[in-house]
Amino acid sequence: MSNKARDLASLAGLTAAAYTAAQARMGALKRKETELREKLDALAASRQHDAGEAVFSDPARRAGADLLWQRWVDTRRSALNKELVNNLVAQTRAKTLLTKEFGRHEAIKGLREQASEKARAEQLRRAERNGF
């Protein structure tokens, strides 16, 4: 294996690792997004359920506990929405990095294929020249 081929093989390993790491980061961000959306859906469902109940049927509601609960739900929803926005921004950045790493990886793969084809053609020329 020539120095160039060895260098390209090393570089291919590095770009593959960087690409895999970028994919893993994007996957983790996507899973977190799903988790946040599920939590937001659960809060929305809880609020809809509570809205459907009679206001005066529960002594805790009459004492104002319902208002405290709704305030907590609103605060929690706001925090989850902020976290979701931050996650979506991070996904945008991660997608940019993922695209860049994919491009690098594909470029090195292409260079390796070209170098391999060139080496095969050179071997064939030598063999023909030597009468094999």
BAMI-193568 format. One record per residue (C-alpha): residue number from 1; residue in one letter; chain; x, y, z. Coordinates in nm, 4 decimals. Example, Ala and Ser with C-alpha at 12.3 -4.5 7.8 and 13.67 -1.06 7.14 Angstrom:
2
<pt pos="1" code="A" unit="A" X="1.2300" Y="-0.4500" Z="0.7800"/>
<pt pos="2" code="S" unit="A" X="1.3670" Y="-0.1060" Z="0.7140"/>
This chain:
132
<pt pos="1" code="M" unit="A" X="0.0000" Y="0.0000" Z="0.0000"/>
<pt pos="2" code="S" unit="A" X="0.1436" Y="0.3368" Z="-0.0988"/>
<pt pos="3" code="N" unit="A" X="0.1745" Y="0.6304" Z="0.1366"/>
<pt pos="4" code="K" unit="A" X="-0.1088" Y="0.8061" Z="-0.0435"/>
<pt pos="5" code="A" unit="A" X="-0.3355" Y="0.5025" Z="-0.0104"/>
<pt pos="6" code="R" unit="A" X="-0.2437" Y="0.4695" Z="0.3577"/>
<pt pos="7" code="D" unit="A" X="-0.3132" Y="0.8387" Z="0.4148"/>
<pt pos="8" code="L" unit="A" X="-0.6476" Y="0.8130" Z="0.2383"/>
<pt pos="9" code="A" unit="A" X="-0.7387" Y="0.5044" Z="0.4425"/>
<pt pos="10" code="S" unit="A" X="-0.6561" Y="0.6882" Z="0.7656"/>
<pt pos="11" code="L" unit="A" X="-0.8499" Y="0.9914" Z="0.6523"/>
<pt pos="12" code="A" unit="A" X="-1.1447" Y="0.7711" Z="0.5558"/>
<pt pos="13" code="G" unit="A" X="-1.1465" Y="0.6255" Z="0.9060"/>
<pt pos="14" code="L" unit="A" X="-1.1462" Y="0.9713" Z="1.0588"/>
<pt pos="15" code="T" unit="A" X="-1.4230" Y="1.1024" Z="0.8362"/>
<pt pos="16" code="A" unit="A" X="-1.6314" Y="0.7904" Z="0.8997"/>
<pt pos="17" code="A" unit="A" X="-1.5934" Y="0.8398" Z="1.2758"/>
<pt pos="18" code="A" unit="A" X="-1.6850" Y="1.2086" Z="1.2508"/>
<pt pos="19" code="Y" unit="A" X="-1.9870" Y="1.1270" Z="1.0346"/>
<pt pos="20" code="T" unit="A" X="-2.1019" Y="0.8540" Z="1.2746"/>
<pt pos="21" code="A" unit="A" X="-2.0647" Y="1.0924" Z="1.5698"/>
<pt pos="22" code="A" unit="A" X="-2.2692" Y="1.3575" Z="1.3889"/>
<pt pos="23" code="Q" unit="A" X="-2.5401" Y="1.0985" Z="1.3135"/>
<pt pos="24" code="A" unit="A" X="-2.5464" Y="0.9924" Z="1.6795"/>
<pt pos="25" code="R" unit="A" X="-2.5818" Y="1.3522" Z="1.7954"/>
<pt pos="26" code="M" unit="A" X="-2.8683" Y="1.4123" Z="1.5529"/>
<pt pos="27" code="G" unit="A" X="-3.0370" Y="1.0914" Z="1.6686"/>
<pt pos="28" code="A" unit="A" X="-3.0103" Y="1.1974" Z="2.0331"/>
<pt pos="29" code="L" unit="A" X="-3.1567" Y="1.5379" Z="1.9527"/>
<pt pos="30" code="K" unit="A" X="-3.4454" Y="1.3774" Z="1.7604"/>
<pt pos="31" code="R" unit="A" X="-3.5199" Y="1.1449" Z="2.0542"/>
<pt pos="32" code="K" unit="A" X="-3.5176" Y="1.4419" Z="2.2933"/>
<pt pos="33" code="E" unit="A" X="-3.7556" Y="1.6301" Z="2.0619"/>
<pt pos="34" code="T" unit="A" X="-3.9956" Y="1.3347" Z="2.0661"/>
<pt pos="35" code="E" unit="A" X="-3.9763" Y="1.3182" Z="2.4454"/>
<pt pos="36" code="L" unit="A" X="-4.0475" Y="1.6910" Z="2.4803"/>
<pt pos="37" code="R" unit="A" X="-4.3410" Y="1.6766" Z="2.2387"/>
<pt pos="38" code="E" unit="A" X="-4.4877" Y="1.3809" Z="2.4300"/>
<pt pos="39" code="K" unit="A" X="-4.4601" Y="1.5746" Z="2.7571"/>
<pt pos="40" code="L" unit="A" X="-4.6286" Y="1.8761" Z="2.5984"/>
<pt pos="41" code="D" unit="A" X="-4.9065" Y="1.6536" Z="2.4633"/>
<pt pos="42" code="A" unit="A" X="-4.9568" Y="1.5012" Z="2.8091"/>
<pt pos="43" code="L" unit="A" X="-4.9869" Y="1.8471" Z="2.9645"/>
<pt pos="44" code="A" unit="A" X="-5.2367" Y="1.9529" Z="2.6984"/>
<pt pos="45" code="A" unit="A" X="-5.4405" Y="1.6375" Z="2.7558"/>
<pt pos="46" code="S" unit="A" X="-5.4345" Y="1.6979" Z="3.1313"/>
<pt pos="47" code="R" unit="A" X="-5.5545" Y="2.0529" Z="3.0857"/>
<pt pos="48" code="Q" unit="A" X="-5.8365" Y="1.9434" Z="2.8527"/>
<pt pos="49" code="H" unit="A" X="-5.9408" Y="1.6739" Z="3.0988"/>
<pt pos="50" code="D" unit="A" X="-5.9459" Y="1.9222" Z="3.3851"/>
<pt pos="51" code="A" unit="A" X="-6.1458" Y="2.1725" Z="3.1794"/>
<pt pos="52" code="G" unit="A" X="-6.4156" Y="1.9126" Z="3.1210"/>
<pt pos="53" code="E" unit="A" X="-6.4791" Y="1.8473" Z="3.4917"/>
<pt pos="54" code="A" unit="A" X="-6.7338" Y="2.0386" Z="3.6926"/>
<pt pos="55" code="V" unit="A" X="-6.5679" Y="2.3253" Z="3.8785"/>
<pt pos="56" code="F" unit="A" X="-6.7589" Y="2.2847" Z="4.2007"/>
<pt pos="57" code="S" unit="A" X="-6.7515" Y="1.9064" Z="4.2274"/>
<pt pos="58" code="D" unit="A" X="-6.4157" Y="1.8979" Z="4.4052"/>
<pt pos="59" code="P" unit="A" X="-6.3490" Y="2.0737" Z="4.7375"/>
<pt pos="60" code="A" unit="A" X="-5.9837" Y="2.1248" Z="4.6407"/>
<pt pos="61" code="R" unit="A" X="-6.0950" Y="2.3137" Z="4.3322"/>
<pt pos="62" code="R" unit="A" X="-6.3240" Y="2.5294" Z="4.5381"/>
<pt pos="63" code="A" unit="A" X="-6.0299" Y="2.6098" Z="4.7670"/>
<pt pos="64" code="G" unit="A" X="-5.8215" Y="2.7335" Z="4.4718"/>
<pt pos="65" code="A" unit="A" X="-5.5942" Y="2.4334" Z="4.4254"/>
<pt pos="66" code="D" unit="A" X="-5.7063" Y="2.4160" Z="4.0653"/>
<pt pos="67" code="L" unit="A" X="-5.5656" Y="2.7623" Z="3.9978"/>
<pt pos="68" code="L" unit="A" X="-5.2321" Y="2.6609" Z="4.1475"/>
<pt pos="69" code="W" unit="A" X="-5.2344" Y="2.3459" Z="3.9364"/>
<pt pos="70" code="Q" unit="A" X="-5.3133" Y="2.5400" Z="3.6193"/>
<pt pos="71" code="R" unit="A" X="-5.0374" Y="2.7887" Z="3.6992"/>
<pt pos="72" code="W" unit="A" X="-4.7940" Y="2.4986" Z="3.7421"/>
<pt pos="73" code="V" unit="A" X="-4.9107" Y="2.3448" Z="3.4119"/>
<pt pos="74" code="D" unit="A" X="-4.8641" Y="2.6772" Z="3.2326"/>
<pt pos="75" code="T" unit="A" X="-4.5166" Y="2.7262" Z="3.3815"/>
<pt pos="76" code="R" unit="A" X="-4.4177" Y="2.3711" Z="3.2938"/>
<pt pos="77" code="R" unit="A" X="-4.5530" Y="2.4056" Z="2.9402"/>
<pt pos="78" code="S" unit="A" X="-4.3568" Y="2.7272" Z="2.8951"/>
<pt pos="79" code="A" unit="A" X="-4.0361" Y="2.5600" Z="3.0169"/>
<pt pos="80" code="L" unit="A" X="-4.0919" Y="2.2606" Z="2.7883"/>
<pt pos="81" code="N" unit="A" X="-4.1571" Y="2.4886" Z="2.4906"/>
<pt pos="82" code="K" unit="A" X="-3.8330" Y="2.6770" Z="2.5587"/>
<pt pos="83" code="E" unit="A" X="-3.6471" Y="2.3480" Z="2.5825"/>
<pt pos="84" code="L" unit="A" X="-3.8088" Y="2.2336" Z="2.2568"/>
<pt pos="85" code="V" unit="A" X="-3.7055" Y="2.5543" Z="2.0790"/>
<pt pos="86" code="N" unit="A" X="-3.3479" Y="2.5110" Z="2.2034"/>
<pt pos="87" code="N" unit="A" X="-3.3553" Y="2.1518" Z="2.0834"/>
<pt pos="88" code="L" unit="A" X="-3.4789" Y="2.2535" Z="1.7381"/>
<pt pos="89" code="V" unit="A" X="-3.2032" Y="2.5157" Z="1.7116"/>
<pt pos="90" code="A" unit="A" X="-2.9480" Y="2.2518" Z="1.8133"/>
<pt pos="91" code="Q" unit="A" X="-3.0941" Y="2.0185" Z="1.5487"/>
<pt pos="92" code="T" unit="A" X="-3.0474" Y="2.2850" Z="1.2825"/>
<pt pos="93" code="R" unit="A" X="-2.6835" Y="2.3237" Z="1.3809"/>
<pt pos="94" code="A" unit="A" X="-2.6373" Y="1.9476" Z="1.4037"/>
<pt pos="95" code="K" unit="A" X="-2.7905" Y="1.9029" Z="1.0587"/>
<pt pos="96" code="T" unit="A" X="-2.5421" Y="2.1528" Z="0.9144"/>
<pt pos="97" code="L" unit="A" X="-2.2561" Y="1.9625" Z="1.0763"/>
<pt pos="98" code="L" unit="A" X="-2.4007" Y="1.6283" Z="0.9654"/>
<pt pos="99" code="T" unit="A" X="-2.4228" Y="1.7518" Z="0.6070"/>
<pt pos="100" code="K" unit="A" X="-2.0636" Y="1.8725" Z="0.6193"/>
<pt pos="101" code="E" unit="A" X="-1.9370" Y="1.5446" Z="0.7675"/>
<pt pos="102" code="F" unit="A" X="-2.1323" Y="1.3453" Z="0.5104"/>
<pt pos="103" code="G" unit="A" X="-1.9758" Y="1.5499" Z="0.2304"/>
<pt pos="104" code="R" unit="A" X="-1.6268" Y="1.4985" Z="0.3680"/>
<pt pos="105" code="H" unit="A" X="-1.6834" Y="1.1277" Z="0.4091"/>
<pt pos="106" code="E" unit="A" X="-1.8188" Y="1.0886" Z="0.0562"/>
<pt pos="107" code="A" unit="A" X="-1.5345" Y="1.2977" Z="-0.0893"/>
<pt pos="108" code="I" unit="A" X="-1.2721" Y="1.0781" Z="0.0770"/>
<pt pos="109" code="K" unit="A" X="-1.4538" Y="0.7646" Z="-0.0396"/>
<pt pos="110" code="G" unit="A" X="-1.4433" Y="0.9020" Z="-0.3928"/>
<pt pos="111" code="L" unit="A" X="-1.0736" Y="0.9847" Z="-0.3667"/>
<pt pos="112" code="R" unit="A" X="-1.0001" Y="0.6349" Z="-0.2365"/>
<pt pos="113" code="E" unit="A" X="-1.1911" Y="0.4794" Z="-0.5265"/>
<pt pos="114" code="Q" unit="A" X="-1.0049" Y="0.6977" Z="-0.7761"/>
<pt pos="115" code="A" unit="A" X="-0.6697" Y="0.6110" Z="-0.6187"/>
<pt pos="116" code="S" unit="A" X="-0.7598" Y="0.2414" Z="-0.6217"/>
<pt pos="117" code="E" unit="A" X="-0.8621" Y="0.2535" Z="-0.9885"/>
<pt pos="118" code="K" unit="A" X="-0.5447" Y="0.4421" Z="-1.0742"/>
<pt pos="119" code="A" unit="A" X="-0.3323" Y="0.1834" Z="-0.8901"/>
<pt pos="120" code="R" unit="A" X="-0.5101" Y="-0.1025" Z="-1.0706"/>
<pt pos="121" code="A" unit="A" X="-0.4578" Y="0.0656" Z="-1.4069"/>
<pt pos="122" code="E" unit="A" X="-0.0893" Y="0.1168" Z="-1.3240"/>
<pt pos="123" code="Q" unit="A" X="-0.0525" Y="-0.2510" Z="-1.2274"/>
<pt pos="124" code="L" unit="A" X="-0.2200" Y="-0.3545" Z="-1.5517"/>
<pt pos="125" code="R" unit="A" X="0.0158" Y="-0.1313" Z="-1.7530"/>
<pt pos="126" code="R" unit="A" X="0.3184" Y="-0.2774" Z="-1.5769"/>
<pt pos="127" code="A" unit="A" X="0.1941" Y="-0.6307" Z="-1.6335"/>
<pt pos="128" code="E" unit="A" X="0.1361" Y="-0.5619" Z="-2.0027"/>
<pt pos="129" code="R" unit="A" X="0.4752" Y="-0.3972" Z="-2.0323"/>
<pt pos="130" code="N" unit="A" X="0.6437" Y="-0.6960" Z="-1.8674"/>
<pt pos="131" code="G" unit="A" X="0.4592" Y="-0.9388" Z="-2.0896"/>
<pt pos="132" code="F" unit="A" X="0.2205" Y="-1.0863" Z="-1.8350"/>
